[in-house]
Amino acid sequence: MRLKLQNIGIIEEADINIDGITLIAGQNDSGKSTVGKVLYALIRGVNIDEDRFNSSKSEFIRNRIRDIRNLLLRTKAFEDKDEEIQKKFISTYLEKDESIFSNYGFRINFDDNESLKIILSELNYIDDLYTNYSNSSIKIQLGTFINDITNRLSISIDSNEVLYYELESFFENEFKNQFKNKFSKGNSCISIEGIKEKKITFDEHFTFEGFDALSNFYYDEVFFIESPIKLEDRNLIRFNSILRDKNQYLNNKIFQPKKERDIFSDTSNDSEKLNLIISEIINGSFGFNSKNQLIFKKQEVEFDLNNVATGIKSFGIIQLLLQKGILNSNSLLIIDEPEVHLHPTWQVKYAEILVRLSKEFAIPIVLTSHSPYFIEAIEAYSKKHKYEDSTNFYFAKKNEDGLSSKIIDVTKDITPILSSISDAFYKIQDIIDED
């Protein structure tokens, strides 16, 4: 598939082929990480499962009920009748533990028709209660909140409303409402070219075309490795059932029970081979102890994660995903600057692991980097393993104004990437020559 970006973040223009290995190189603040964020938001936003649908639905309704409670409590009553209405609301609902308005942690069971009837009954009563309220703007806002809840209760998982909400939520989570290039007046959009063209536009409103509810977006799964340090944040996932955050989602997958292997799968031996290679490099292996705690085992000695080097954890995440059997041709692996915590020697070894992983398992991998060792190693191992036709290189080049960038295809010649990196060496040499 081809991913096209226009005025997304700092990126003015990009046309990227996502297949095999895709490596994007560039300076800091050149937009190379933006591509991974876009892909993550797209795949997670479109691929909606039943559990996340219900969790997201419940989250929305709870937030709207909270909005109603705050609206009615914080509004100052200017007339006696308004004060009486407010008192009635407080005594009827806020002073009763069983009410949805008094219980911050209430859960919604969408299979329980009686529970849904209670919610609707309370909303209808409040709507009637505030019919004669003097402040018309409050009544309008209350009506909007109630309609939002009733509409959300009625929609099904295959509706475009759900798809819209999920896509918008994931993009907001990744970009914090800063999708557009702040220094450009042009349209901001994302286009996906493949079997069916798809498009997302960020203008005054979030809009999408070509996406169908319950239709997967090329990949069933996506994993975004931002930093191996995040491997220690397991506790965060306990309080977030939706798991839009990419680090929490990755941890959740790593800690979930191991999948049963497909009896027809012929990749188990390859998986074991890669696992052994990683174990040899890091002189140990990752796994779980009897308490389901993630540990690093070296010569039969167990080490707590806090006592394991960050570079080793980089290999460990790949090893754990292989052990879980959740990396396959239907998943996309995104790794942001993998070289950050790795010695140059290990960068080269890591590059070989990724090339073999992509080739032997047909797993598409998107990488960002500014390390000459890692970039050249990806190129070298792609040629060594006869995978160069499935490896693409892109250069995130800043425009002269420094306020935007273009992502350029340099697959046939990665010299622009290496030249950009070597500028630092020449500057150091100039300093030395001054003496």
N, C-alpha and C positions, 0 to 999 in steps of 0.2 A: 504494500500500500504506500501511497505518497501522502505526506503531511505538508500542507501549505499554511504558512502563518503570514498575516499582514497586520502590522502595528499591534503586536501582542507583547506587552512588557516593553523592553528596550528594542525588541526585534522589529525592524521595519519590514523585512521581507525574508522568507525562508521557503525552500522547496526541498524536502528531505525524503529520501527513500528509506522506509523502515522494513528491513529484511536482512537476515543474517546478523552481521555486526555493523552497527552504525556508530561511528565515533565523531563527536563534535569537540573541536579544540578551539581555544581562544583565551584572551586575557580575562581577568576578573571583570565582572559587570559588563560582559559582552553578550549575554543572553543565552549562553549555552545550556544552562540549567533549566531555562524556561521550557525548552522542548520536552524534557522529561516530565515536568509538572503538567504540561498540557496533556500528554499521553496518559499519565496516571489519572487525571481528572476525567478524561474521556472514557477510559475503560471501566473504571470503578463506577462512574455515573450512569453508564448505559446498562451494565450488567447487574441488574437488580434481582436479588434473591428474596424469597418469602420472609426470612427472618429480618433482613435489613429493611424491607418494605414496612413490616409491622412496627419495627423499632423507630423508623423515621416518621411513620404516621403517628405513633404515640408521642414522640418528641414534639411534633408540630402542634398536636392537640393540647398537650400539657403547657406549652408556651403560650398558646392562645387563651387558655383558661387563666393562666397567670396574668396575661394582659388585661383580661376582664376584671379580675380581682383588683389589680393595681389601679385601673381606670376608675372603678366605682368607689374605692377607698380614698383615693387622693383628690377626688373632685370635691370642692367645697360647696356645700348646699347653701343657696342664697334665700330660699323660701322654706317655710315650715313644712310644706308637703314634701319637698325634696329631702329634708332632714329625716322625715318619717320613713320615706322610701329607703334611704340609706340604712337607717336603724333596722328596718325589716330585713334587708339583705344580710346584715351582720348577724342578727339573731337567728335567722333561718338557716344560714349556710356556714358562716365563719365560726360559729360557736358549736358546730356539730362536727365531730371527728369523722363521721362517715361521708361527709360532703366532699365532692371533688375540689371545692374551693378552699377547704381548710387543710387538706392533705397534700403537702408538697410532693410527696413521693408515691402518689397513687399510681397504680398500674392499670392499663387498659387491656382487657382480654377481648379481642375482636371476634372470638368464637362464642362468646357469652352474650346472647341477645338481651338478657335481663340487665346486664351491666350497661350495655349501650342504651337501653331504654331509660335507665336512671340518668345518664348523662344528658340525653335529649330532653328528658322531663325537667331537669334543673335549668337547662338553658331556656326552655320555653317559659318556665315560671318567671325567670329573671327578665326575660324580654317583655312579658306582660306586666311585671312589677314596675318597670321603668317606662311604661307607655305614657303616663301623665307627668313625667319628669320635665321640668321647665327648660333645662339646657338642651336644645335641639342637637348641638354638635356632639354631646355625650351620647345621646340616643343613636345618632348616625354611626358613631364609632363602635358602640356596643353591638348594633345590628350587623356591622361589617365583621366583627370578631365572631359572632354567633354563626353567621353564614359561612365563614371560613371553616369553622369546626364541623358543621353539618355537611358541607361539601367534601371535606377531607374524610369523614366517616363513610361516605357513600362511594368514594372512588375505589376502583380495583387496581391491582398491580399492573395490568396491561394498558392503563390509560396514559395518554400523553401528558396529563397533568402531573402524574407521578414522575415520568421521565424528565419533564421540565424542572420539577423541584429538585430531583437528585442531581442532574447535571449542574444546575445553578449552584446547589449547595457545595458540590465538590470543587467547582471553580472558585467560589468565594473562599472556601477553606484554604486553597492553594495560593490564591492571589490577593486575598483580602480586599476585594472590590477594586483592585488596580490592574485590570486586564489590559487596558489601553495604554499606549505610549503617551505619557503626559505631555510630550513635546511635539506631538503630531496631531494634525487636524483631520487626517484621513480616516476612512472606515477601519474598524478593527474586526477581523474575522479569522476563523479557522476553517480550512477546507480539507476534506479527506477524499482522495481519489482512489477508487478500487472497483469493486463489483458495482457499487452504487454510490454516487457522489453524496457526501454529507457536508453540511455547513453549519457553523455556529457564528453568530454575529453579536458583537458587543457594542451597542449604540446606546441610546437612551434606555432601551430595554434589552434583556437577554432573549435572543430568538434562535431557533434551530430549524434546519430543514433536512429531510432525508433520513432522519432517525426514526425507527419504529420501536414502539414499546415491546419489551421482551425479546428483541432481536439483538444478539451479541455483536459487539463492536470488534470484529476480526479476532479478538483474543478473549478467552474466558477469564483470564487471570492476569494480574500485573503485580510485580514486586519492585519497590523502589528502595534501594539501599543508599541512604544519604550519609550515614556515618556509623561505623561499627560501635561507637560509644553508646548509641541508642539501644543496643542489645540489652542493656541493663534496666530498661524502663518498663519491665513487665507489669509492675503494679498499676501503671496508668490505664491499662486496658480493662481493669476490673470495674471501672466507673464509666465506661463508654461502650455501650453495646453496638453503636452504629459504626465506630471505628473509621471515620473519614480520614483521620491523620495517617499518613503513609508509614510513619515509624511504628505507631501502635498497631496498625494492620499487619505489618511484617512480623512484629513480635508475636501477635496472636497466632499467626500461621506457624511460626516456629514452635510455639508451646502447645499447639493443639495436638490431640492424639494422632499417631502415625496412620496414614492411609494404608488400606490393604492394597497390595500390589495387584495389578491386572495380570491374570494368569496368561494372557496372550502377549504380554509385554516382552520384548527381546532386548531391552536396554538395561536390565538389572546388572549384567556383567560389566557394561561400560560404566555404570554408576559406581560400582564397587572399585573399578580401576581408578577413576577420578578421585574417589574418596581416599584411596590408599596413597595416591600421589600427593594430595593435600596433607595427609597425615605425615608423610615423609618430609615435606617441606617445613611444617611447623613442629615436627618432632612430637606429635601427640594427636589427640582427637577430641572433639566436642561431643557431649552426650548428656544424659539426664541420670541423676542418682535415684536412690529409692524414694526420696522425698519429692521427686519431680523437679528438682532444682538443676538448672543448667550449670554444668561444670566442664572444666578442661582437664583431661586425663593425660598424664605424661609418665610413662614407665610405671603404670599402675598406681601412681600418686594423683589424687584429685586436688584440683586447685579451684578456689572460688573465682568468679569472673572478675572481681575487683583486683585480683592479683595476676591477671593475664594481660599481656601487652596488647595494645589496641590493634597493632598490625596483625597479630595472630587472630584476633576476632574477625578481621576482614576476610580471612580464609575460612574462619569458622562459620560465618553466615552461609556461604556457599555450600560448605560441607553439611550443615544442618538442613538446608533446603533439599539437597540431594538425598539425605537420609530419610526425610519425610516423604519423598517421592512426589512432590508437588510441582517440580519444574518439568515442563514438557513443551511440545510444539505449540500448544494452545495458550501458553503464558508468555508474557513479555517481561524481561528482566531489565531494569534501569539502574545504573550505578553512577552516582555523581562523584567525580574526582576520586577514584579508588586509590590513587597514588599518595594521598595526603598523609597516611599513617604508615607508609611502606618504604623501607630502604630500597634504593635503586635495584639491588639484586632481587629482592622480593617482588618489585614491580614487574620485572621481566617474567618471573615465574607465574605471577598472578595473570599476566597477559596470556600466557600459554594455556592456563586453566580455562580462561574465558573463551578462547578460540576453540579449544576442544569441546567445551561445554556446548557452544553454539552449533558446531558442526555435527557432533555425534548424537545430540539430542534434538537437532533442528529447532533450537531455542533462539528466537530473535533477542538481541541484546543491544541496548542503547547506552553508550558511554559518553561521559564528558571528561576532559582532561586538559592539563597544561604542562604535562611532564614529557620531555623528549624521550626519556627511557621507555616509558609506558607506551607512548604513541608509536615509536619505531618498533617496539617489541610486538605490538598488535599487527603491524604491517609485515614484519619478518615471519611471525608464526602463521599468519594467514597464507603466506606464500609457501612456507614449509609444509603445512597441512593441506595445501591445494584448496584453499578456501577464499582466495583473493577475489573471485568473482562475486562472492556474497559479503564482501567487506567494503564499506563505504566510509570515506573520510570527508568531513565538512569543517570549514573554517569560519568561526564567528568573528567577522571583521568589523570593527567599529568605524562608523562614518567620520568624516573630518570634523564635524561639529561635536563629536564625542557624546551626543545625546541619543544616538540610535545605532543600530548595527544591521548588517546583512549576513546571512549564513550562506556561504558559497561552497559548491561542490568541488573538492580538490582530490577526488579519488585517484585520478590518473597521475597526479603529481602533488605530494604533500609538502613541497618546498615552502609554500606560503606559511604553513603552520610552523615549520622548523625555523624559518627566518624570523618570525615574530618572537619565538621563544629565545632565539640566539641574541636578540637585541640586548638582553640583560648581560650576557657575557661580554659583548663589545663595550658596554658602558663601564663594566668593571675594569676591562683592559685599558680604557681611556683614563680611568682614575690612576691605575698603576703607571701608565706612561707619563702622567703629569709629574710624577716624582723623578 
